[in-house]
Structures are given as structure tokens and as C-alpha cells.
Amino acid sequence: MDCVTFRKLIGPYLEGSLTDEELNGFLCHLRSCPECRDELEINYIVIEGLNILDEDRSDYDLSKAYDQSIRYSERYIRFKKNLLIFRYMIDTIAFWALAAMTFFYFYTLSGMDLLY
């Protein structure tokens, strides 16, 4: 992802409306580009600051909230990747179990005995 695309996605990121693929690319670029990281932090602080003014909460730490937001997004992406890996593992186990059951079914139909 380039900086122009990243900056276009700042609004959807802050709204929480990025797809998983967009969020993954967004976070990868965020880790590698200090300018975009600063841009995102400024946007986050401005938007959250305005929300806090509306709620009249003066004890809120915006920098800490920003860091937590990024960590939450990274944990979400790691969770989704692990979930996908788990799904592939279950699918593979199910495939091989079905293959083994099919083999043994046809093997027993053929009248051959596995144990002599």
C-alpha cells in the first residue's frame, strides 16, 4: 500500500469500516511509514478529541487510546489469520478422515480382511 491509498483509508479506519484485507494492508503500511503513522495519530486525536468534548470527559488520555486502538486492530488481524489457519487444519483433517472412511468402506465391501 502506498501513502496516498493509506491516507484515503484513514477515515474508514477510524469509522471501523475497513475490510479485513484493507485493514491488514493498512496496518502493514502503518508499521513501515512514520509519516503515515503521524498522520493517523493526528486524525485520531482530532476526531476523538471532538468526541470527548461532546461527552465532557477531561480525564481521557488520547495518546493511550490511540495506541490501544492500533493494538486492538493488530490483535484482530492476528485472530482472523489464526482462525483461517485453524479452519484449513479442520478441513484437512475432515478430508483425510473422509478419505480413510471411504477406503475402509470399499475395502470391507471387497471382502478382504485387514486382520489375518
N, C-alpha and C positions, 0 to 999 in steps of 0.2 A: 504494500500500500504506500502511496506517496503522500506528501504533506497536504496537497490540495484536497485529495479524497478524504484524508483524515479530518481536516477542518470542516468539510461538509457533513461529516458524521458526528461532530461534537453535539449538535442539538439532539439528534435521535438517540445518542448515547445517554445524554442527561435525562431524556424522557423515558429511557428504558425500552426503546422500540427497535433496537438493532436485532437482526437475525443472529443466530449462533456463529455463522461463518463471518459475518461482518464484525461481530464482537471479537472474534479470535484475531482477525487481521488488524483491527483497531488496537487491541492490546499489544500485539507483536510490534506494531509501529510505535506505540507509546513507550515501550521499553527501549527502543533504539534511537529515539529522536527527542533530545532535550527541549528543542524549541516547541514542538507539538505538546510535550508534557506541560510546559509552562502555559501554553495557550489553553489547554484543557483545564488546568488548575484555575486560571483566571476566570474562565467562563463558569466553572463550577462555583467558585467563591461568590461571583456576582449574583448568579441565579439563586443559590442557597441563601446568600445574604439578604436578598429581597424577600425570600420566603420567611426568613427569620424575623425580619422587620414586621411583616404582616402578623406573625404569631406573637410578637413582643417577647422573644426569648433572648436575653442578653448574655447568658452564660454558655452559649453554644460555641464549640471550637470548630471552626470551618476547615482548618488545615487537617485536623484529625478526622473529621467527617469525610474529607476528600480522600485521604489515604485509605480509610475503611471502605469507601465506595470502590476504589481500584482493587483492593484486596478481595472484596466480595465478588467482583466481576471475574477476577482471575480464578478464584475458587470455583465459581460457577462453570467456567470453561473447562477446568480440570475435571470436575464432576461429570460433565457431559462426555468428555473424552473417555473417562473410565467406564461410564455407563455403556458407551458404544463398544469398548473392548469386551466388557462383560457380556454384552449381547452376542458378539461374534463368538465368544467362547461357548455360550449356551447353544447357539446354533450349530456349532461344530460338534459338540457332544451329542446333541439330538440327531444330527445327520449320521454319525458313526453308530449310535445306538440303533437307529432305524436300519442301517445297512447290516449290522450284526444280526438283528432280529430277522430280517429278510433272508439272510444267508442260512441261519439255522432253521427257518421255516421250510425253505426249499430243500435243505439238506435232510430234514426229517421226512419230507414227502418222498424223497428218492429212496427211502427205506434203508439207508446206510446208518449204521450205528456208530456214534462218536466214540463210545467206550467199548473196547473189545474185551 
